[in-house]
């Protein structure tokens, strides 16, 4: 899940830290905190920037020297991708928390559901066999690099599928239709 905040370097606490004081003056950590630190300098795709500009009301914008043209508000935006959370359980907690925040009316960020590179065909992600995927790409005339980019960035990042698609580019595979 990708999130776009309307503030540069936005940060939110998903789960608080819980500690228990011990009799010897030390403390035992019962629950580690989860913080989401949005990145201002991270890559944002065109569809994400477009959706953010349509959603957020940027108040107090800077103006160019002509004192009439507002400065593009992209300098305010920051992004967080939950794929960066290593622990699967923490990722699920963070995603549920962020969806709950949206439902409660938090307007500091949005969840971007669309991908910058569209899925090659509707049931692409359900196709498991790399040979079938490669054959369909060749038969239907899809751009191989676009399919590889989708698989790596927004798909399941399956090594066998990527290898089959790269084999098409180097003409190592002969697909019989």
Backbone bond lengths (Angstrom), bond angles and torsions (degrees), N, CA, C in turn:
res aa  C-N    CA-C-N  psi(-1)  N-CA   C-N-CA  omega(-1)  CA-C   N-CA-C  phi
1 X - - - 1.441 - - 1.533 107.88 -
2 X 1.330 115.44 132.30 1.462 120.11 177.15 1.513 109.17 -107.41
3 X 1.324 115.04 137.82 1.452 122.47 -178.69 1.521 109.02 -122.89
4 X 1.325 116.64 138.78 1.460 122.02 176.96 1.521 107.65 -119.92
5 X 1.321 116.63 125.39 1.459 122.00 177.89 1.518 109.46 -102.78
6 X 1.327 115.51 149.48 1.451 119.63 -179.37 1.531 112.23 -85.29
7 X 1.315 117.06 5.67 1.454 122.08 178.91 1.527 109.55 -122.88
8 X 1.308 116.92 139.13 1.469 120.70 178.47 1.521 109.28 -66.10
9 X 1.323 115.83 135.21 1.471 123.22 177.56 1.526 112.95 54.91
10 X 1.305 116.02 42.71 1.463 123.09 178.21 1.522 109.09 -62.44
11 X 1.324 116.71 145.11 1.465 121.53 179.74 1.520 108.70 -140.08
12 X 1.320 116.11 138.09 1.464 120.91 -179.97 1.522 109.20 -140.36
13 X 1.333 115.17 142.52 1.456 120.49 177.76 1.519 108.74 -93.38
14 X 1.318 116.00 123.31 1.455 122.04 -178.41 1.519 110.17 -90.84
15 X 1.316 116.10 -44.25 1.462 120.84 -178.74 1.521 108.30 -134.81
16 X 1.337 117.59 130.79 1.472 119.60 -179.70 1.533 112.26 -77.25
17 X 1.314 114.53 159.74 1.466 120.34 174.91 1.530 108.39 -81.29
18 X 1.297 116.77 137.27 1.460 121.50 177.22 1.529 107.74 -120.88
19 X 1.328 115.30 127.56 1.464 120.45 179.08 1.529 109.19 -129.07
20 X 1.323 114.18 157.89 1.461 120.65 176.88 1.528 107.15 -126.97
21 X 1.314 114.32 126.36 1.457 119.16 177.97 1.517 110.83 -74.13
22 X 1.328 115.16 137.90 1.461 120.45 179.64 1.529 109.54 -104.69
23 X 1.301 116.66 162.29 1.460 122.50 -175.84 1.513 114.35 -63.28
24 X 1.331 118.58 -22.47 1.460 120.57 -177.84 1.536 112.33 -91.93
25 X 1.326 117.48 10.96 1.463 120.83 177.79 1.521 114.55 91.64
26 X 1.305 117.99 -4.45 1.463 120.58 177.75 1.531 109.05 -94.53
27 X 1.308 115.78 174.88 1.457 120.47 -179.94 1.520 109.61 -130.06
28 X 1.305 115.03 146.56 1.461 122.11 177.63 1.533 107.80 -109.39
29 X 1.317 116.24 128.87 1.455 120.71 178.84 1.518 109.02 -81.23
30 X 1.326 116.15 119.60 1.457 121.17 179.70 1.528 111.93 -92.70
31 X 1.332 115.86 -30.83 1.460 120.44 -178.72 1.513 109.03 -146.24
32 X 1.320 115.40 125.16 1.465 120.49 177.56 1.529 109.51 -76.30
33 X 1.324 117.77 143.35 1.466 119.24 178.70 1.528 111.81 -77.84
34 X 1.307 115.67 159.17 1.461 121.73 173.05 1.521 106.82 -123.23
35 X 1.326 116.18 121.24 1.454 122.44 175.54 1.523 107.94 -118.82
36 X 1.322 116.15 141.48 1.452 120.62 173.36 1.521 107.39 -108.79
37 X 1.314 116.20 117.67 1.468 122.28 178.81 1.521 108.02 -105.98
38 X 1.321 116.43 107.79 1.461 121.20 178.44 1.526 108.75 -72.95
39 X 1.330 116.04 148.53 1.459 121.46 -177.40 1.529 110.27 -109.55
40 X 1.309 115.25 125.86 1.463 120.44 179.58 1.531 111.07 -75.46
41 X 1.320 116.66 -34.08 1.461 120.79 -174.96 1.534 113.29 -95.17
42 X 1.327 117.38 11.40 1.464 120.75 178.93 1.529 110.07 -78.18
43 X 1.319 115.28 163.19 1.463 120.90 -179.65 1.524 109.53 -71.26
44 X 1.330 114.90 126.88 1.459 121.53 173.55 1.518 107.45 -118.07
45 X 1.309 115.82 131.56 1.447 120.98 -178.66 1.524 109.99 -81.63
46 X 1.331 115.40 159.21 1.463 120.97 -176.98 1.522 112.14 -56.70
47 X 1.330 117.53 -41.59 1.461 119.65 -178.88 1.527 111.35 -65.46
48 X 1.339 117.49 -32.55 1.457 120.85 178.70 1.528 111.10 -70.65
49 X 1.323 116.08 -43.31 1.462 120.26 178.77 1.527 109.64 -63.60
50 X 1.320 116.20 -42.56 1.468 120.69 180.00 1.525 110.52 -61.60
51 X 1.326 116.92 -46.70 1.463 120.90 -179.73 1.528 111.41 -64.21
52 X 1.336 117.03 -38.71 1.467 120.74 178.37 1.521 111.01 -64.77
53 X 1.328 116.98 -43.80 1.467 120.42 179.69 1.527 111.46 -63.92
54 X 1.329 116.65 -34.36 1.458 119.98 178.95 1.525 112.32 -75.80
55 X 1.320 117.86 -26.71 1.458 122.16 -174.29 1.530 113.14 -90.67
56 X 1.322 117.01 -48.73 1.451 120.66 -172.76 1.522 111.94 -83.19
57 X 1.339 115.75 145.60 1.462 121.59 173.90 1.529 106.43 -101.33
58 X 1.314 116.22 101.54 1.458 120.64 -177.03 1.529 108.68 -82.33
59 X 1.306 116.45 108.34 1.459 121.27 -179.75 1.522 109.13 -96.94
60 X 1.326 115.21 146.22 1.459 119.61 177.50 1.510 113.59 71.53
61 X 1.329 116.54 41.49 1.454 119.44 -178.77 1.523 111.52 -71.90
62 X 1.324 114.87 146.73 1.453 120.09 171.68 1.516 109.38 -69.67
63 X 1.336 114.97 159.37 1.456 120.11 177.29 1.519 109.16 -122.63
64 X 1.331 114.42 153.32 1.453 119.46 175.28 1.531 109.38 -71.02
65 X 1.300 117.41 175.85 1.464 121.62 -176.76 1.527 113.96 -59.92
66 X 1.321 116.52 -24.19 1.462 118.29 179.04 1.534 111.86 -73.15
67 X 1.328 117.10 -5.22 1.459 125.66 177.32 1.528 113.27 60.91
68 X 1.292 116.42 22.23 1.457 120.17 178.03 1.520 112.34 -132.69
69 X 1.315 116.83 -32.15 1.458 121.45 -176.81 1.527 109.63 -90.52
70 X 1.355 117.35 119.25 1.466 118.59 178.72 1.533 111.46 -71.53
71 X 1.316 115.48 148.05 1.467 121.92 176.68 1.529 108.36 -74.28
72 X 1.317 115.84 140.99 1.457 121.12 178.58 1.539 109.29 -57.10
73 X 1.333 118.36 126.38 1.473 120.67 -175.06 1.523 115.00 -75.59
74 X 1.329 118.71 9.86 1.466 119.87 -178.68 1.533 111.46 -61.27
75 X 1.313 117.45 -24.70 1.463 119.92 179.99 1.526 111.68 -66.40
76 X 1.319 117.80 -15.12 1.458 121.75 179.59 1.523 112.85 -90.25
77 X 1.300 118.17 -21.51 1.459 122.02 -171.33 1.521 112.48 -78.18
78 X 1.326 115.73 149.41 1.463 121.33 172.53 1.526 108.24 -141.51
79 X 1.316 116.05 158.87 1.459 121.68 -172.11 1.521 110.97 -130.59
80 X 1.347 114.85 149.39 1.459 121.08 172.88 1.520 107.79 -139.75
81 X 1.327 115.97 134.34 1.453 121.98 176.99 1.522 107.65 -114.43
82 X 1.330 117.00 123.09 1.460 119.65 -177.66 1.524 112.72 -67.79
83 X 1.333 118.00 -10.63 1.460 120.29 174.24 1.531 110.78 -63.84
84 X 1.332 116.80 -18.86 1.463 121.04 -179.89 1.526 112.63 -77.10
85 X 1.315 117.91 -9.75 1.465 121.39 176.87 1.519 107.20 -84.50
86 X 1.315 116.77 115.98 1.465 121.55 -172.72 1.529 112.77 -67.80
87 X 1.324 117.79 -44.02 1.455 121.71 -175.89 1.529 110.29 -79.71
88 X 1.322 117.27 125.32 1.472 122.02 -176.51 1.528 111.56 -62.92
89 X 1.311 117.12 -38.85 1.465 120.46 179.76 1.533 110.67 -65.61
90 X 1.333 117.09 -44.30 1.462 120.60 177.32 1.524 111.22 -63.32
91 X 1.342 116.63 -36.46 1.465 120.87 178.33 1.523 110.20 -62.82
92 X 1.333 116.98 -44.62 1.463 120.71 178.99 1.525 111.08 -63.25
93 X 1.334 117.10 -40.76 1.462 121.30 178.34 1.525 109.97 -62.56
94 X 1.320 116.63 -45.38 1.461 121.27 -178.76 1.529 111.31 -64.69
95 X 1.329 117.68 -43.50 1.459 120.67 -179.75 1.529 111.11 -64.91
96 X 1.330 116.96 -42.47 1.470 120.22 178.06 1.529 110.53 -64.12
97 X 1.326 116.89 -41.19 1.465 121.10 179.19 1.522 111.19 -62.76
98 X 1.326 117.11 -44.32 1.460 120.45 -178.23 1.527 111.18 -67.71
99 X 1.312 117.54 -38.51 1.473 119.88 175.57 1.538 110.06 -63.66
100 X 1.329 116.46 -39.79 1.456 121.24 177.96 1.531 110.93 -64.12
101 X 1.324 116.65 -39.85 1.467 120.52 177.95 1.524 111.32 -61.10
102 X 1.328 116.66 -42.88 1.467 121.25 177.44 1.529 109.61 -61.72
103 X 1.337 116.79 -44.86 1.467 121.27 -179.26 1.526 111.39 -62.66
104 X 1.335 117.37 -31.79 1.458 121.48 179.89 1.525 112.80 -82.43
105 X 1.322 116.51 -4.16 1.458 119.45 175.16 1.517 115.84 101.95
106 X 1.311 118.56 13.67 1.465 120.79 176.46 1.525 108.44 -67.94
107 X 1.315 117.36 119.93 1.463 122.14 -178.19 1.523 112.38 -107.40
108 X 1.323 117.82 14.82 1.459 121.16 179.56 1.516 112.08 -74.24
109 X 1.323 117.64 -23.84 1.460 121.77 -176.61 1.517 109.81 -147.28
110 X 1.330 115.06 165.46 1.464 121.47 175.28 1.516 108.65 -129.07
111 X 1.307 115.33 156.43 1.463 121.84 173.11 1.519 106.39 -98.23
112 X 1.324 116.10 124.44 1.461 120.32 -179.75 1.519 107.70 -95.58
113 X 1.312 115.72 114.04 1.464 121.80 -177.03 1.525 112.45 -89.89
114 X 1.323 117.11 -25.41 1.460 120.09 -176.59 1.520 110.23 -83.29
115 X 1.320 115.99 159.45 1.455 120.77 176.97 1.521 109.59 -109.53
116 X 1.308 115.88 151.03 1.459 120.52 -179.90 1.526 111.22 -67.36
117 X 1.307 115.51 -32.32 1.464 121.01 177.41 1.528 106.09 -111.51
118 X 1.327 117.72 118.27 1.466 118.79 -177.38 1.525 112.13 -68.40
119 X 1.328 115.49 154.71 1.463 122.30 176.23 1.524 107.99 -60.67
120 X 1.329 118.87 133.38 1.464 120.77 -176.70 1.529 113.90 -54.86
121 X 1.320 117.81 -44.45 1.468 121.55 175.06 1.524 106.69 -146.58
122 X 1.329 117.78 159.99 1.467 120.93 -169.83 1.525 116.74 -52.38
123 X 1.324 119.01 -43.14 1.466 119.82 -178.04 1.536 112.10 -104.21
124 X 1.312 117.12 28.96 1.470 121.91 -178.80 1.522 111.02 -56.00
125 X 1.331 117.20 -48.62 1.462 120.26 -175.46 1.528 112.85 -67.18
126 X 1.325 118.11 -18.99 1.467 121.65 179.18 1.524 112.48 -86.38
127 X 1.332 117.35 -15.15 1.466 121.44 179.23 1.527 108.53 -77.72
128 X 1.318 116.07 122.00 1.473 121.02 -174.44 1.523 113.72 -96.50
129 X 1.315 117.51 -32.41 1.459 121.83 -173.22 1.532 111.16 -80.10
130 X 1.336 117.84 117.36 1.472 120.65 -179.68 1.519 113.17 -59.68
131 X 1.342 117.47 -34.38 1.468 120.65 -179.87 1.526 110.69 -66.40
132 X 1.326 117.07 -39.20 1.467 120.48 178.10 1.526 110.90 -66.22
133 X 1.333 116.20 -39.49 1.462 120.14 178.33 1.522 109.84 -63.55
134 X 1.337 116.62 -47.86 1.465 120.93 -179.90 1.532 110.71 -61.03
135 X 1.328 116.98 -41.89 1.465 120.68 179.96 1.526 111.09 -63.51
136 X 1.319 117.38 -42.56 1.469 120.86 179.93 1.524 111.05 -66.12
137 X 1.326 117.15 -37.75 1.461 120.77 178.30 1.525 110.32 -61.12
138 X 1.331 116.19 -44.86 1.470 120.84 179.94 1.524 110.87 -69.33
139 X 1.329 116.57 -47.75 1.476 121.00 -176.75 1.520 112.50 -61.94
140 X 1.328 116.91 -43.51 1.466 120.58 -175.02 1.521 113.23 -91.17
141 X 1.332 117.51 -3.26 1.453 121.22 174.35 1.516 115.51 75.73
142 X 1.318 117.66 30.44 1.463 120.37 176.54 1.526 109.75 -71.46
143 X 1.313 116.39 151.39 1.455 121.02 174.82 1.526 107.80 -74.38
144 X 1.313 116.20 118.51 1.466 121.72 -173.45 1.527 111.24 -59.50
145 X 1.326 117.38 -44.01 1.467 120.06 -177.76 1.524 111.65 -63.79
146 X 1.332 117.75 -35.55 1.471 120.66 177.45 1.523 110.92 -64.92
147 X 1.335 116.30 -39.54 1.465 120.15 178.95 1.532 110.03 -68.06
148 X 1.320 117.11 -40.83 1.476 120.85 177.14 1.530 110.04 -62.49
149 X 1.324 116.27 -45.84 1.477 119.93 179.66 1.520 111.01 -61.01
150 X 1.334 117.38 -42.88 1.465 119.81 177.85 1.529 110.20 -61.12
151 X 1.324 117.13 -46.63 1.467 121.18 -177.93 1.528 111.13 -60.45
152 X 1.324 116.85 -42.95 1.473 120.28 -178.13 1.522 112.82 -71.49
153 X 1.329 117.07 -45.27 1.458 120.69 -171.33 1.522 114.38 -88.61
154 X 1.341 117.34 -39.33 1.446 119.59 -172.35 1.520 113.38 -124.12
155 X 1.302 116.98 -12.90 1.453 120.71 -179.95 1.514 111.18 -89.60
156 X 1.311 115.00 -150.40 1.459 120.82 -175.49 1.520 113.01 -91.92
157 X 1.339 117.26 -1.49 1.466 123.11 178.20 1.531 111.15 53.32
158 X 1.329 115.54 49.52 1.467 121.78 -178.73 1.530 108.92 -82.57
159 X 1.317 116.56 121.90 1.464 121.91 -176.53 1.526 111.72 -62.57
160 X 1.337 117.85 -39.57 1.464 119.93 -178.82 1.532 111.84 -68.13
161 X 1.320 117.54 -35.16 1.470 120.85 177.86 1.525 109.99 -69.02
162 X 1.328 116.52 -43.34 1.470 120.75 179.43 1.529 109.98 -62.89
163 X 1.327 117.13 -41.46 1.465 120.74 178.81 1.531 110.70 -63.12
164 X 1.331 117.48 -41.73 1.465 121.05 178.99 1.524 110.86 -65.04
165 X 1.321 117.08 -38.47 1.465 120.92 179.17 1.530 111.15 -70.95
166 X 1.325 116.86 -39.21 1.468 119.78 177.89 1.528 110.97 -66.94
167 X 1.325 116.36 -30.59 1.468 120.35 177.20 1.528 110.63 -65.44
168 X 1.320 117.49 -31.87 1.474 120.90 176.79 1.524 109.48 -63.83
169 X 1.334 115.90 -43.50 1.473 120.41 -177.81 1.518 112.05 -62.66
170 X 1.326 116.72 -33.30 1.464 119.60 -178.09 1.529 111.81 -95.36
171 X 1.340 116.09 7.17 1.463 122.83 178.81 1.524 113.10 59.04
172 X 1.338 117.58 32.81 1.439 120.61 178.36 1.530 111.90 -86.76
173 X 1.324 116.04 -12.71 1.442 120.44 -176.26 1.517 109.07 -114.76
174 X 1.315 116.43 135.80 1.448 121.20 174.36 1.521 106.52 -108.95
175 X 1.321 115.84 118.78 1.448 120.62 -178.10 1.510 108.28 -100.23
176 X 1.332 115.19 123.96 1.461 120.29 178.75 1.518 107.87 -96.74
177 X 1.324 115.55 122.51 1.469 119.31 -178.48 1.491 112.25 -91.43
